[in-house]
Amino acid sequence: MNPDRLQDLIYRGMGRAALQAGQLHDAFRPNGNANPCAASNRYLQLRCAFNAADPRFARANTYGHPVWYGVFDSAYTQPGDYLVERDTGRTFFIASQPPLLPVVTVLAERIVSVLRPAGPAGFGVQAYGGVEIAEATPLLSDWPASMIEGGHGGGARYAGDLPADVRLAAFTLLLPTLPGIVPRVEDLVTDDLGRNFVVSSAELSELGWRFVVRQVAS
């Protein structure tokens, strides 16, 4: 069978399954570096269902697994798009749409912003020589993302630490591919819970960006 014809049949089959089992979602396509789910970026309404790598929908997802497989007509969507459930606001981004295979999506439960820190403005004796948030350059503003505790690179403990000293955690941060934007190590991240992080590694793959971010004191 012609692979294009087969892919079209898969699109139709997934769309029909979603009509029976899915919830109504709005699809958004990012335009610029701020708030990809703004009303002006909405381009489609469709029904979607999501399963935890189980096409029978026989089990729920568990802690630390943000990847879900989407059941919907993906003929008009593409990696990097966001799907927002009408009733609950639950948000996913499309990580990959491999031919003839299930659509890979990521549950985005946090809203993050990424900043590029600026160095000191002068040399020698000055009032302050560290990072000034007010002078940082915004790379992304208000982007839904997945942030799961447990990334490698958390703060180390030393023999001189006091018993009550807290080890700052590391998190794995997942975002879709960001056209024209290349985050790098030492960029700053803030989230909707008021937490602050610094990027310690950044990996780009066909599924999008995967960062390890280390939490820092506010």
MDTraj code that builds the backbone (N, CA, C; nanometers):
import mdtraj as md
import numpy as np

residues = "MET ASN PRO ASP ARG LEU GLN ASP LEU ILE TYR ARG GLY MET GLY ARG ALA ALA LEU GLN ALA GLY GLN LEU HIS ASP ALA PHE ARG PRO ASN GLY ASN ALA ASN PRO CYS ALA ALA SER ASN ARG TYR LEU GLN LEU ARG CYS ALA PHE ASN ALA ALA ASP PRO ARG PHE ALA ARG ALA ASN THR TYR GLY HIS PRO VAL TRP TYR GLY VAL PHE ASP SER ALA TYR THR GLN PRO GLY ASP TYR LEU VAL GLU ARG ASP THR GLY ARG THR PHE PHE ILE ALA SER GLN PRO PRO LEU LEU PRO VAL VAL THR VAL LEU ALA GLU ARG ILE VAL SER VAL LEU ARG PRO ALA GLY PRO ALA GLY PHE GLY VAL GLN ALA TYR GLY GLY VAL GLU ILE ALA GLU ALA THR PRO LEU LEU SER ASP TRP PRO ALA SER MET ILE GLU GLY GLY HIS GLY GLY GLY ALA ARG TYR ALA GLY ASP LEU PRO ALA ASP VAL ARG LEU ALA ALA PHE THR LEU LEU LEU PRO THR LEU PRO GLY ILE VAL PRO ARG VAL GLU ASP LEU VAL THR ASP ASP LEU GLY ARG ASN PHE VAL VAL SER SER ALA GLU LEU SER GLU LEU GLY TRP ARG PHE VAL VAL ARG GLN VAL ALA SER".split()
xyz = np.array([
    [0.0838, -0.1192, 0.0000],
    [0.0000, 0.0000, 0.0000],
    [0.0877, 0.1247, 0.0000],
    [0.0433, 0.2291, -0.0689],
    [0.1142, 0.3557, -0.0705],
    [0.1232, 0.4108, 0.0718],
    [0.2444, 0.4467, 0.1200],
    [0.2573, 0.4936, 0.2587],
    [0.1787, 0.6218, 0.2859],
    [0.1652, 0.7090, 0.1870],
    [0.0865, 0.8303, 0.2078],
    [-0.0610, 0.7956, 0.2292],
    [-0.1099, 0.6994, 0.1516],
    [-0.2474, 0.6550, 0.1683],
    [-0.2675, 0.5906, 0.3044],
    [-0.1689, 0.5110, 0.3475],
    [-0.1773, 0.4464, 0.4778],
    [-0.1784, 0.5501, 0.5893],
    [-0.0928, 0.6533, 0.5765],
    [-0.0894, 0.7582, 0.6779],
    [-0.2230, 0.8322, 0.6850],
    [-0.2838, 0.8561, 0.5696],
    [-0.4130, 0.9240, 0.5677],
    [-0.5194, 0.8408, 0.6377],
    [-0.5146, 0.7089, 0.6193],
    [-0.6097, 0.6211, 0.6874],
    [-0.5887, 0.6236, 0.8392],
    [-0.4624, 0.6319, 0.8804],
    [-0.4333, 0.6411, 1.0241],
    [-0.4891, 0.7712, 1.0812],
    [-0.4672, 0.8839, 1.0096],
    [-0.5246, 1.0115, 1.0539],
    [-0.6754, 0.9982, 1.0759],
    [-0.7434, 0.9410, 0.9774],
    [-0.8885, 0.9286, 0.9853],
    [-0.9304, 0.8379, 1.1009],
    [-0.8592, 0.7257, 1.1160],
    [-0.8931, 0.6329, 1.2236],
    [-0.8745, 0.6951, 1.3607],
    [-0.7637, 0.7670, 1.3797],
    [-0.7400, 0.8332, 1.5077],
    [-0.8455, 0.9400, 1.5337],
    [-0.8827, 1.0124, 1.4278],
    [-0.9841, 1.1151, 1.4446],
    [-1.1184, 1.0556, 1.4848],
    [-1.1570, 0.9421, 1.4256],
    [-1.2830, 0.8779, 1.4596],
    [-1.2808, 0.8226, 1.6022],
    [-1.1665, 0.7678, 1.6424],
    [-1.1546, 0.7189, 1.7806],
    [-1.1681, 0.8341, 1.8795],
    [-1.1067, 0.9482, 1.8472],
    [-1.1140, 1.0640, 1.9367],
    [-1.2557, 1.1180, 1.9464],
    [-1.3339, 1.1079, 1.8387],
    [-1.4728, 1.1524, 1.8429],
    [-1.5531, 1.0729, 1.9455],
    [-1.5161, 0.9466, 1.9657],
    [-1.5873, 0.8619, 2.0610],
    [-1.5328, 0.8747, 2.2030],
    [-1.4011, 0.8880, 2.2161],
    [-1.3394, 0.8811, 2.3493],
    [-1.2767, 1.0119, 2.3955],
    [-1.2618, 1.1083, 2.3068],
    [-1.1851, 1.2276, 2.3403],
    [-1.2670, 1.3419, 2.3971],
    [-1.1949, 1.4403, 2.4492],
    [-1.2521, 1.5642, 2.4995],
    [-1.2186, 1.6766, 2.4016],
    [-1.2963, 1.7831, 2.4066],
    [-1.2756, 1.8950, 2.3166],
    [-1.1510, 1.9738, 2.3579],
    [-1.0618, 1.9983, 2.2609],
    [-0.9380, 2.0722, 2.2850],
    [-0.9241, 2.1868, 2.1842],
    [-0.8531, 2.2902, 2.2258],
    [-0.8104, 2.3960, 2.1349],
    [-0.6641, 2.3733, 2.1008],
    [-0.6302, 2.3892, 1.9738],
    [-0.4918, 2.3748, 1.9284],
    [-0.4327, 2.5138, 1.9051],
    [-0.3109, 2.5328, 1.9549],
    [-0.2414, 2.6599, 1.9432],
    [-0.1062, 2.6381, 1.8759],
    [-0.0682, 2.7315, 1.7909],
    [0.0628, 2.7275, 1.7263],
    [0.1412, 2.8515, 1.7699],
    [0.2544, 2.8335, 1.8405],
    [0.3297, 2.9488, 1.8915],
    [0.3699, 3.0451, 1.7811],
    [0.3652, 3.1727, 1.8149],
    [0.4071, 3.2783, 1.7230],
    [0.4821, 3.3829, 1.8040],
    [0.6141, 3.3747, 1.8034],
    [0.6940, 3.4629, 1.8875],
    [0.7409, 3.3906, 2.0126],
    [0.7924, 3.4657, 2.1072],
    [0.8532, 3.4038, 2.2260],
    [0.7709, 3.4222, 2.3525],
    [0.6441, 3.4655, 2.3409],
    [0.5618, 3.4893, 2.4592],
    [0.4283, 3.4174, 2.4463],
    [0.3876, 3.3497, 2.5545],
    [0.2552, 3.2911, 2.5713],
    [0.2037, 3.2210, 2.4448],
    [0.2529, 3.1019, 2.4182],
    [0.2104, 3.0317, 2.2962],
    [0.0620, 2.9975, 2.2935],
    [-0.0043, 2.9965, 2.4096],
    [-0.1463, 2.9624, 2.4154],
    [-0.2353, 3.0865, 2.4201],
    [-0.1840, 3.1980, 2.3720],
    [-0.2659, 3.3177, 2.3606],
    [-0.3783, 3.2944, 2.2604],
    [-0.4892, 3.3648, 2.2789],
    [-0.6062, 3.3442, 2.1927],
    [-0.5728, 3.3664, 2.0456],
    [-0.4821, 3.4578, 2.0161],
    [-0.4473, 3.4872, 1.8765],
    [-0.3744, 3.3719, 1.8087],
    [-0.3211, 3.2759, 1.8863],
    [-0.2480, 3.1622, 1.8304],
    [-0.3364, 3.0385, 1.8111],
    [-0.4615, 3.0475, 1.8486],
    [-0.5533, 2.9336, 1.8322],
    [-0.5894, 2.9182, 1.6846],
    [-0.5766, 2.7959, 1.6321],
    [-0.6049, 2.7749, 1.4906],
    [-0.6977, 2.6569, 1.4634],
    [-0.7322, 2.5792, 1.5669],
    [-0.8102, 2.4582, 1.5412],
    [-0.8784, 2.4137, 1.6690],
    [-0.9963, 2.3551, 1.6545],
    [-1.0662, 2.2888, 1.7641],
    [-1.0861, 2.1430, 1.7246],
    [-1.0488, 2.0520, 1.8132],
    [-1.0595, 1.9095, 1.7811],
    [-1.0756, 1.8289, 1.9083],
    [-1.1201, 1.7054, 1.8919],
    [-1.1304, 1.6146, 2.0062],
    [-1.0035, 1.5312, 2.0164],
    [-0.9570, 1.5138, 2.1406],
    [-0.8322, 1.4402, 2.1661],
    [-0.8506, 1.3495, 2.2864],
    [-0.7842, 1.2354, 2.2824],
    [-0.7715, 1.1471, 2.3977],
    [-0.6232, 1.1160, 2.4155],
    [-0.5827, 1.0864, 2.5374],
    [-0.4408, 1.0616, 2.5663],
    [-0.4285, 0.9359, 2.6516],
    [-0.3289, 0.8528, 2.6190],
    [-0.3065, 0.7316, 2.6971],
    [-0.1607, 0.7217, 2.7376],
    [-0.1387, 0.6480, 2.8461],
    [-0.0041, 0.6319, 2.9018],
    [0.0640, 0.5111, 2.8385],
    [0.0966, 0.5224, 2.7082],
    [0.1616, 0.4140, 2.6336],
    [0.0798, 0.2852, 2.6382],
    [-0.0529, 0.2996, 2.6447],
    [-0.1414, 0.1842, 2.6517],
    [-0.2633, 0.2128, 2.5641],
    [-0.2638, 0.1661, 2.4382],
    [-0.3743, 0.1973, 2.3475],
    [-0.5086, 0.1434, 2.3926],
    [-0.5097, 0.0542, 2.4914],
    [-0.6368, 0.0026, 2.5440],
    [-0.6959, 0.0948, 2.6499],
    [-0.6208, 0.1983, 2.6908],
    [-0.6648, 0.2906, 2.7965],
    [-0.6980, 0.2131, 2.9244],
    [-0.6127, 0.1152, 2.9575],
    [-0.6398, 0.0289, 3.0723],
    [-0.5647, 0.0707, 3.1978],
    [-0.4744, 0.1687, 3.1873],
    [-0.4012, 0.2106, 3.3067],
    [-0.3725, 0.3597, 3.3003],
    [-0.3559, 0.4180, 3.4174],
    [-0.3240, 0.5604, 3.4278],
    [-0.1733, 0.5796, 3.4286],
    [-0.1306, 0.7031, 3.4099],
    [0.0119, 0.7339, 3.4185],
    [0.0541, 0.7406, 3.5644],
    [0.1842, 0.7446, 3.5897],
    [0.2372, 0.7455, 3.7257],
    [0.3329, 0.8627, 3.7428],
    [0.3858, 0.8792, 3.8639],
    [0.4798, 0.9861, 3.8935],
    [0.6005, 0.9823, 3.7995],
    [0.6439, 1.0993, 3.7593],
    [0.7680, 1.1100, 3.6844],
    [0.7606, 1.0689, 3.5393],
    [0.6397, 1.0582, 3.4829],
    [0.6247, 1.0177, 3.3431],
    [0.5347, 1.1190, 3.2718],
    [0.5925, 1.2262, 3.2195],
    [0.5101, 1.3302, 3.1572],
    [0.4681, 1.2991, 3.0142],
    [0.5214, 1.1917, 2.9549],
    [0.4918, 1.1597, 2.8144],
    [0.3599, 1.0834, 2.8044],
    [0.2728, 1.1310, 2.7149],
    [0.1464, 1.0667, 2.6831],
    [0.1391, 1.0482, 2.5312],
    [0.0588, 0.9514, 2.4888],
    [0.0399, 0.9285, 2.3459],
    [-0.0985, 0.9798, 2.3053],
    [-0.1000, 1.0647, 2.2021],
    [-0.2221, 1.1318, 2.1632],
    [-0.3024, 1.0533, 2.0615],
    [-0.4336, 1.0528, 2.0828],
    [-0.5274, 0.9934, 1.9878],
    [-0.6141, 1.1073, 1.9349],
    [-0.5849, 1.1523, 1.8149],
    [-0.6609, 1.2583, 1.7497],
    [-0.6171, 1.2641, 1.6037],
    [-0.6929, 1.3349, 1.5233],
    [-0.6579, 1.3518, 1.3823],
    [-0.5446, 1.4538, 1.3736],
    [-0.4234, 1.4041, 1.3481],
    [-0.3047, 1.4897, 1.3495],
    [-0.2659, 1.5383, 1.2099],
    [-0.3625, 1.5348, 1.1174],
    [-0.3319, 1.5793, 0.9811],
    [-0.2989, 1.7277, 0.9755],
    [-0.3524, 1.8051, 1.0700],
    [-0.3330, 1.9497, 1.0655],
    [-0.2438, 2.0022, 1.1767],
    [-0.1969, 1.9153, 1.2636],
    [-0.1089, 1.9577, 1.3728],
    [0.0362, 1.9286, 1.3364],
    [0.1277, 1.9803, 1.4180],
    [0.2702, 1.9578, 1.3953],
    [0.3441, 1.9668, 1.5289],
    [0.4664, 1.9111, 1.5365],
    [0.5440, 1.9221, 1.6600],
    [0.5612, 2.0679, 1.7008],
    [0.5476, 2.0921, 1.8304],
    [0.5565, 2.2272, 1.8830],
    [0.4223, 2.2903, 1.9108],
    [0.3140, 2.2339, 1.8543],
    [0.1800, 2.2853, 1.8824],
    [0.1386, 2.2488, 2.0251],
    [0.0474, 2.3284, 2.0797],
    [-0.0088, 2.3028, 2.2120],
    [-0.1556, 2.2644, 2.1990],
    [-0.1999, 2.1712, 2.2837],
    [-0.3383, 2.1261, 2.2901],
    [-0.3897, 2.1516, 2.4308],
    [-0.4952, 2.2312, 2.4429],
    [-0.5487, 2.2698, 2.5731],
    [-0.6924, 2.2200, 2.5853],
    [-0.7186, 2.1376, 2.6858],
    [-0.8520, 2.0824, 2.7063],
    [-0.9483, 2.1923, 2.7502],
    [-1.0609, 2.2002, 2.6844],
    [-1.1582, 2.3058, 2.7098],
    [-1.2088, 2.3044, 2.8541],
    [-1.2472, 2.1881, 2.9047],
    [-1.3125, 2.1813, 3.0350],
    [-1.2178, 2.2011, 3.1522],
    [-1.0959, 2.1487, 3.1408],
    [-1.0050, 2.1469, 3.2557],
    [-0.8845, 2.2392, 3.2416],
    [-0.8507, 2.2797, 3.1197],
    [-0.7296, 2.3575, 3.0981],
    [-0.6037, 2.2734, 3.0944],
    [-0.6180, 2.1412, 3.1046],
    [-0.5003, 2.0533, 3.0976],
    [-0.4308, 2.0744, 2.9634],
    [-0.2981, 2.0910, 2.9683],
    [-0.2230, 2.1359, 2.8504],
    [-0.1155, 2.0353, 2.8126],
    [-0.1070, 2.0054, 2.6836],
    [-0.0035, 1.9186, 2.6278],
    [0.0666, 1.9934, 2.5154],
    [0.1944, 1.9613, 2.4934],
    [0.2560, 2.0024, 2.3674],
    [0.2954, 1.8788, 2.2878],
    [0.2918, 1.8930, 2.1562],
    [0.3249, 1.7818, 2.0673],
    [0.4767, 1.7765, 2.0515],
    [0.5364, 1.6672, 2.0961],
    [0.6811, 1.6515, 2.0871],
    [0.7231, 1.5923, 1.9529],
    [0.6421, 1.4986, 1.9000],
    [0.6805, 1.4311, 1.7768],
    [0.5575, 1.3687, 1.7123],
    [0.5556, 1.3695, 1.5786],
    [0.4517, 1.3009, 1.5020],
    [0.5178, 1.2070, 1.4017],
    [0.5769, 1.0953, 1.4487],
    [0.6464, 1.0049, 1.3564],
    [0.5485, 0.9371, 1.2614],
    [0.5857, 0.9191, 1.1358],
    [0.4961, 0.8541, 1.0396],
    [0.4557, 0.7146, 1.0849],
    [0.3267, 0.6854, 1.0716],
    [0.2687, 0.5534, 1.0970],
    [0.2722, 0.5125, 1.2445],
    [0.3132, 0.6037, 1.3328],
    [0.3260, 0.5718, 1.4748],
    [0.2425, 0.6690, 1.5575],
    [0.2189, 0.6371, 1.6863],
    [0.1405, 0.7277, 1.7708],
    [0.2077, 0.8646, 1.7867],
    [0.1249, 0.9661, 1.8075],
    [0.1747, 1.1012, 1.8315],
    [0.2257, 1.1099, 1.9750],
    [0.3478, 1.1603, 1.9928],
    [0.4086, 1.1734, 2.1246],
    [0.3794, 1.3135, 2.1775],
    [0.3145, 1.3215, 2.2934],
    [0.2850, 1.4501, 2.3559],
    [0.3416, 1.4526, 2.4972],
    [0.3535, 1.5737, 2.5516],
    [0.4070, 1.5930, 2.6863],
    [0.3080, 1.6771, 2.7659],
    [0.2717, 1.6297, 2.8841],
    [0.1836, 1.7042, 2.9722],
    [0.2605, 1.8211, 3.0327],
    [0.2128, 1.9415, 3.0078],
    [0.2832, 2.0632, 3.0506],
    [0.2072, 2.1247, 3.1681],
    [0.2534, 2.0960, 3.2894],
    [0.1823, 2.1384, 3.4096],
    [0.2369, 2.2673, 3.4714],
    [0.3490, 2.3144, 3.4254],
    [0.4069, 2.4379, 3.4785],
    [0.4111, 2.5436, 3.3681],
    [0.4199, 2.6693, 3.4103],
    [0.4379, 2.7817, 3.3185],
    [0.5746, 2.8425, 3.3507],
    [0.6643, 2.8473, 3.2529],
    [0.7999, 2.8929, 3.2796],
    [0.8367, 3.0110, 3.1895],
    [0.9341, 3.0865, 3.2367],
    [0.9981, 3.1908, 3.1574],
    [1.1480, 3.1673, 3.1636],
    [1.2174, 3.1951, 3.0530],
    [1.3619, 3.1759, 3.0444],
    [1.4272, 3.3102, 3.0164],
    [1.5322, 3.3414, 3.0950],
    [1.6009, 3.4696, 3.0852],
    [1.7483, 3.4488, 3.0573],
    [1.8077, 3.5365, 2.9793],
    [1.9515, 3.5359, 2.9539],
    [2.0164, 3.6412, 3.0437],
    [2.0950, 3.5988, 3.1448],
    [2.1515, 3.6965, 3.2383],
    [2.2520, 3.7877, 3.1710],
    [2.2581, 3.9103, 3.2209],
    [2.3550, 4.0085, 3.1719],
    [2.4705, 4.0185, 3.2692],
    [2.5916, 4.0377, 3.2186],
    [2.7086, 4.0526, 3.3032],
    [2.7175, 4.1914, 3.3633],
    [2.8122, 4.2143, 3.4509],
    [2.8315, 4.3467, 3.5094],
    [2.8556, 4.4515, 3.4016],
    [2.8063, 4.5711, 3.4251],
    [2.8160, 4.6778, 3.3255],
    [2.9532, 4.7432, 3.3235],
    [3.0312, 4.7282, 3.4295],
    [3.1600, 4.7973, 3.4352],
    [3.2679, 4.7101, 3.4940],
    [3.3831, 4.7693, 3.5219],
    [3.4963, 4.6944, 3.5745],
    [3.5458, 4.7628, 3.7019],
    [3.6128, 4.6842, 3.7827],
    [3.6723, 4.7427, 3.9016],
    [3.5718, 4.7579, 4.0129],
    [3.5917, 4.8558, 4.0981],
    [3.5068, 4.8766, 4.2141],
    [3.3687, 4.9236, 4.1684],
    [3.2651, 4.8507, 4.2107],
    [3.1280, 4.8885, 4.1769],
    [3.0352, 4.8358, 4.2847],
    [2.9113, 4.8799, 4.2820],
    [2.8189, 4.8467, 4.3888],
    [2.7856, 4.6978, 4.3905],
    [2.7739, 4.6357, 4.2724],
    [2.7338, 4.4954, 4.2662],
    [2.7916, 4.4327, 4.1404],
    [2.8429, 4.3095, 4.1536],
    [2.9064, 4.2455, 4.0395],
    [2.8420, 4.1176, 3.9945],
    [2.7233, 4.0836, 4.0476],
    [2.6563, 3.9599, 4.0100],
    [2.5485, 3.9828, 3.9060],
    [2.4618, 3.8808, 3.8929],
    [2.3528, 3.8874, 3.7952],
    [2.2434, 3.9799, 3.8460],
    [2.1957, 4.0670, 3.7607],
    [2.0840, 4.1547, 3.7919],
    [1.9647, 4.1122, 3.7065],
    [1.8596, 4.0599, 3.7731],
    [1.7439, 4.0089, 3.7013],
    [1.6812, 4.1166, 3.6137],
    [1.6792, 4.2392, 3.6635],
    [1.6173, 4.3483, 3.5877],
    [1.6878, 4.3734, 3.4554],
    [1.8156, 4.3336, 3.4454],
    [1.8925, 4.3559, 3.3239],
    [1.8952, 4.2333, 3.2332],
    [1.8325, 4.1219, 3.2767],
    [1.8340, 3.9986, 3.1973],
    [1.7438, 4.0128, 3.0743],
    [1.7820, 3.9423, 2.9681],
    [1.7059, 3.9467, 2.8428],
    [1.6055, 3.8315, 2.8387],
    [1.4749, 3.8580, 2.8224],
    [1.3770, 3.7487, 2.8150],
    [1.3941, 3.6682, 2.6853],
    [1.4078, 3.5367, 2.6985],
    [1.4088, 3.4470, 2.5818],
    [1.2708, 3.3885, 2.5573],
    [1.2047, 3.3464, 2.6659],
    [1.0689, 3.2922, 2.6595],
    [0.9890, 3.3499, 2.7752],
    [0.8622, 3.3785, 2.7508],
    [0.7756, 3.4297, 2.8564],
    [0.6469, 3.3481, 2.8602],
    [0.6161, 3.2921, 2.9769],
    [0.4880, 3.2242, 3.0012],
    [0.4655, 3.1066, 2.9063],
    [0.5618, 3.0126, 2.9070],
    [0.5498, 2.8926, 2.8226],
    [0.5107, 2.7727, 2.9076],
    [0.4027, 2.7005, 2.8700],
    [0.3719, 2.5738, 2.9374],
    [0.4847, 2.4726, 2.9134],
    [0.5233, 2.4048, 3.0202],
    [0.6358, 2.3111, 3.0127],
    [0.6148, 2.2001, 3.1149],
    [0.6877, 2.0921, 3.0967],
    [0.6920, 1.9855, 3.1963],
    [0.8160, 2.0047, 3.2830],
    [0.7969, 1.9973, 3.4146],
    [0.9105, 2.0076, 3.5059],
    [0.8967, 1.8974, 3.6100],
    [0.9875, 1.7994, 3.6039],
    [0.9841, 1.6826, 3.6908],
    [1.1073, 1.6820, 3.7792],
    [1.0870, 1.6703, 3.9107],
    [1.1998, 1.6657, 4.0037],
    [1.2798, 1.5386, 3.9819],
    [1.4135, 1.5507, 3.9921],
    [1.4974, 1.4330, 3.9828],
    [1.6022, 1.4390, 3.8752],
    [1.6180, 1.5537, 3.8079],
    [1.7256, 1.5646, 3.7111],
    [1.8612, 1.5568, 3.7777],
    [1.9623, 1.5110, 3.7065],
    [2.0973, 1.5039, 3.7619],
    [2.1539, 1.6451, 3.7751],
    [2.2423, 1.6637, 3.8692],
    [2.3075, 1.7932, 3.8816],
    [2.2605, 1.8753, 3.9990],
    [2.1940, 1.8120, 4.0971],
    [2.1529, 1.8850, 4.2160],
    [2.2731, 1.9295, 4.2971],
    [2.2487, 2.0210, 4.3884],
    [2.3579, 2.0746, 4.4699],
    [2.4268, 1.9671, 4.5522],
    [2.5567, 1.9699, 4.5564],
    [2.6328, 1.8698, 4.6311],
    [2.6340, 1.9028, 4.7791],
    [2.6513, 1.8019, 4.8627],
    [2.6678, 1.8219, 5.0062],
    [2.8165, 1.8085, 5.0391],
    [2.8591, 1.8883, 5.1345],
    [2.9997, 1.8907, 5.1711],
    [3.0146, 1.8579, 5.3195],
    [3.1362, 1.8197, 5.3556],
    [3.1597, 1.7807, 5.4949],
    [3.1327, 1.8954, 5.5909],
    [3.1464, 2.0196, 5.5447],
    [3.1257, 2.1349, 5.6314],
    [2.9819, 2.1796, 5.6423],
    [2.8889, 2.1109, 5.5730],
    [2.7487, 2.1502, 5.5812],
    [2.6941, 2.1256, 5.7214],
    [2.6031, 2.2120, 5.7622],
    [2.5344, 2.1928, 5.8894],
    [2.4217, 2.0913, 5.8726],
    [2.3785, 2.0277, 5.9825],
    [2.2734, 1.9254, 5.9708],
    [2.1446, 1.9782, 5.9075],
    [2.1141, 2.1049, 5.9273],
    [1.9895, 2.1608, 5.8754],
    [2.0052, 2.2202, 5.7354],
    [2.1265, 2.2147, 5.6778],
    [2.1460, 2.2686, 5.5435],
    [2.0644, 2.1884, 5.4427],
    [1.9992, 2.2596, 5.3514],
    [1.9125, 2.1961, 5.2527],
    [1.9860, 2.1813, 5.1207],
    [1.9762, 2.0639, 5.0638],
    [2.0336, 2.0402, 4.9319],
    [1.9326, 2.0842, 4.8264],
    [1.9679, 2.1822, 4.7454],
    [1.8776, 2.2318, 4.6423],
    [1.8641, 2.1286, 4.5312],
    [1.7410, 2.1034, 4.4911],
    [1.7116, 1.9947, 4.3985],
    [1.7377, 2.0338, 4.2541],
    [1.7482, 1.9319, 4.1695],
    [1.7560, 1.9513, 4.0253],
    [1.6289, 1.8947, 3.9627],
    [1.5868, 1.9536, 3.8515],
    [1.4649, 1.9149, 3.7823],
    [1.4955, 1.8929, 3.6346],
    [1.4162, 1.8064, 3.5718],
    [1.4200, 1.7912, 3.4263],
    [1.3079, 1.8760, 3.3676],
    [1.3442, 1.9660, 3.2796],
    [1.2506, 2.0586, 3.2167],
    [1.2383, 2.0228, 3.0684],
    [1.1142, 2.0012, 3.0224],
    [1.0890, 1.9648, 2.8831],
    [1.0105, 2.0762, 2.8146],
    [1.0578, 2.1165, 2.6972],
    [0.9931, 2.2170, 2.6141],
    [0.9986, 2.1713, 2.4688],
    [0.9066, 2.2175, 2.3853],
    [0.9158, 2.1828, 2.2431],
    [1.0312, 2.2558, 2.1765],
    [1.0611, 2.2206, 2.0536],
    [1.1605, 2.2934, 1.9768],
    [1.1193, 2.4395, 1.9648],
    [1.2166, 2.5286, 1.9803],
    [1.1890, 2.6719, 1.9845],
    [1.2582, 2.7384, 1.8662],
    [1.1873, 2.7614, 1.7556],
    [1.2513, 2.8187, 1.6370],
    [1.3185, 2.9528, 1.6668],
    [1.4451, 2.9619, 1.6303],
    [1.5177, 3.0868, 1.6462],
    [1.5689, 3.1138, 1.7856],
    [1.5433, 3.0246, 1.8801],
    [1.5852, 3.0444, 2.0193],
    [1.6709, 2.9257, 2.0615],
    [1.7903, 2.9529, 2.1105],
    [1.8814, 2.8470, 2.1553],
    [1.9205, 2.8751, 2.2994],
    [1.8487, 2.8175, 2.3965],
    [1.8893, 2.8336, 2.5357],
    [2.0264, 2.7717, 2.5596],
    [2.0943, 2.8160, 2.6634],
    [2.2276, 2.7650, 2.6914],
    [2.2484, 2.7556, 2.8415],
    [2.3572, 2.6902, 2.8784],
    [2.3924, 2.6737, 3.0192],
    [2.4060, 2.8111, 3.0845],
    [2.3562, 2.8206, 3.2080],
    [2.3576, 2.9401, 3.2930],
    [2.2437, 3.0372, 3.2615],
    [2.1550, 3.0045, 3.1630],
    [2.0324, 3.0824, 3.1522],
    [1.9488, 3.0612, 3.2777],
    [1.8606, 3.1554, 3.3050],
    [1.7781, 3.1517, 3.4252],
    [1.6354, 3.1114, 3.3885],
    [1.5708, 3.0377, 3.4785],
    [1.4328, 2.9920, 3.4580],
    [1.3516, 3.0283, 3.5813],
    [1.2329, 3.0816, 3.5599],
    [1.1366, 3.1026, 3.6686],
    [1.0086, 3.0292, 3.6329],
    [0.9314, 2.9882, 3.7356],
    [0.8053, 2.9193, 3.7074],
    [0.6890, 2.9869, 3.7788],
    [0.5692, 2.9357, 3.7534],
    [0.4478, 2.9971, 3.8061],
    [0.4304, 2.9747, 3.9557],
    [0.5150, 2.8944, 4.0184],
    [0.5125, 2.8760, 4.1630],
    [0.6077, 2.9704, 4.2341],
    [0.6750, 3.0578, 4.1573],
    [0.7664, 3.1541, 4.2161],
    [0.9057, 3.0993, 4.2429],
    [0.9392, 2.9834, 4.1860],
    [1.0710, 2.9237, 4.2067],
    [1.1684, 2.9729, 4.1001],
    [1.2962, 2.9714, 4.1350],
    [1.4027, 3.0144, 4.0443],
    [1.4995, 2.8997, 4.0193],
    [1.5500, 2.8927, 3.8956],
    [1.6397, 2.7849, 3.8558],
    [1.7475, 2.8409, 3.7638],
    [1.8569, 2.7647, 3.7535],
    [1.9601, 2.7959, 3.6556],
    [1.9824, 2.6711, 3.5706],
    [1.9975, 2.6894, 3.4389],
    [2.0163, 2.5771, 3.3474],
    [2.1575, 2.5218, 3.3626],
    [2.1692, 2.3915, 3.3893],
    [2.3012, 2.3295, 3.3999],
    [2.3348, 2.2425, 3.2795],
    [2.2339, 2.2035, 3.1991],
    [2.2598, 2.1359, 3.0716],
    [2.1387, 2.1548, 2.9818],
    [2.1632, 2.1534, 2.8510],
    [2.0567, 2.1731, 2.7532],
    [2.0798, 2.0783, 2.6364],
    [1.9801, 1.9956, 2.6073],
    [1.9904, 1.8961, 2.5003],
    [1.8752, 1.9162, 2.4023],
    [1.9073, 1.9247, 2.2735],
    [1.8061, 1.9372, 2.1690],
    [1.8018, 1.8074, 2.0897],
    [1.6808, 1.7492, 2.0780],
    [1.6621, 1.6264, 2.0003],
    [1.5380, 1.6432, 1.9141],
    [1.5011, 1.5374, 1.8429],
    [1.3823, 1.5445, 1.7587],
    [1.2546, 1.5592, 1.8407],
    [1.2618, 1.5360, 1.9714],
    [1.1469, 1.5524, 2.0597],
    [1.1383, 1.6918, 2.1200],
    [1.2397, 1.7741, 2.0961],
    [1.2412, 1.9084, 2.1527],
    [1.3567, 1.9264, 2.2491],
    [1.3422, 2.0229, 2.3404],
    [1.4475, 2.0552, 2.4358],
    [1.4285, 1.9786, 2.5660],
    [1.5385, 1.9283, 2.6195],
    [1.5400, 1.8692, 2.7531],
    [1.6511, 1.9373, 2.8319],
    [1.6125, 2.0022, 2.9403],
    [1.7074, 2.0738, 3.0246],
    [1.7190, 2.0052, 3.1599],
    [1.8346, 2.0155, 3.2200],
    [1.8497, 1.9935, 3.3635],
    [1.8661, 2.1314, 3.4247],
    [1.7761, 2.1648, 3.5174],
    [1.7819, 2.2951, 3.5831],
    [1.8009, 2.2729, 3.7324],
    [1.8826, 2.3543, 3.7932],
    [1.9117, 2.3447, 3.9355],
    [1.8407, 2.4571, 4.0092],
    [1.7654, 2.4208, 4.1102],
    [1.6931, 2.5222, 4.1865],
    [1.7900, 2.6073, 4.2659],
    [1.7650, 2.7367, 4.2699],
    [1.8491, 2.8298, 4.3442],
    [1.7619, 2.9073, 4.4413],
    [1.8264, 2.9633, 4.5421],
    [1.7534, 3.0405, 4.6408],
    [1.6919, 3.1644, 4.5768],
    [1.5743, 3.2024, 4.6218],
    [1.5057, 3.3189, 4.5663],
    [1.5780, 3.4478, 4.6028],
])
top = md.Topology()
chain = top.add_chain()
for i, resn in enumerate(residues, 1):
    res = top.add_residue(resn, chain, resSeq=i)
    for name in ("N", "CA", "C"):
        top.add_atom(name, md.element.get_by_symbol(name[0]), res)
traj = md.Trajectory(xyz[None], top)
